[in-house]
Amino acid sequence: MMGGVFLTAGLTLGATVISSTVPYWQVGLAMLLVGLGVGMTQQNLVLPCRTPWRCGTWAPPARR
């Protein structure tokens, strides 16, 4: 959940702050928040993709 918050905050800050006259630390802060948000969110998106599922079921295969 915090990943979505960081991503939203970073994109909002980036959309309102980034210009040629803004200090680099403010742009860097926006990029840091976007990076943290994407990293935290990506972890949750990759996990279901890597879990082996049988077609037509909602349960993972039984372990032997």
Residue, then its C-alpha position, 0 to 999 in steps of 0.5 A: m500500500m505504501g508503494g502506491v502512496f509513494l508512487t502517487a506522491g512522486l508523480t504529483l510532486g514531479a508534475t508540479v515541481i520539475s522545471s529548469t529553474v527548480p533546484y536539483w534536490q527537489v527533482g531528485l526527491a520526486m525521482l526518489l519517491v517514484g523509484l520507491g513507489v515502483g519498487m514496492t509495487q513491482q514486488n507485489l506484481v511479480l509474485p503472482c506471475r512467478t507462482p506456478w498455477r494449474c489452468g482452470t483452478w485458483a489453487p497452486p499445485a500440490r507439493r509432493 
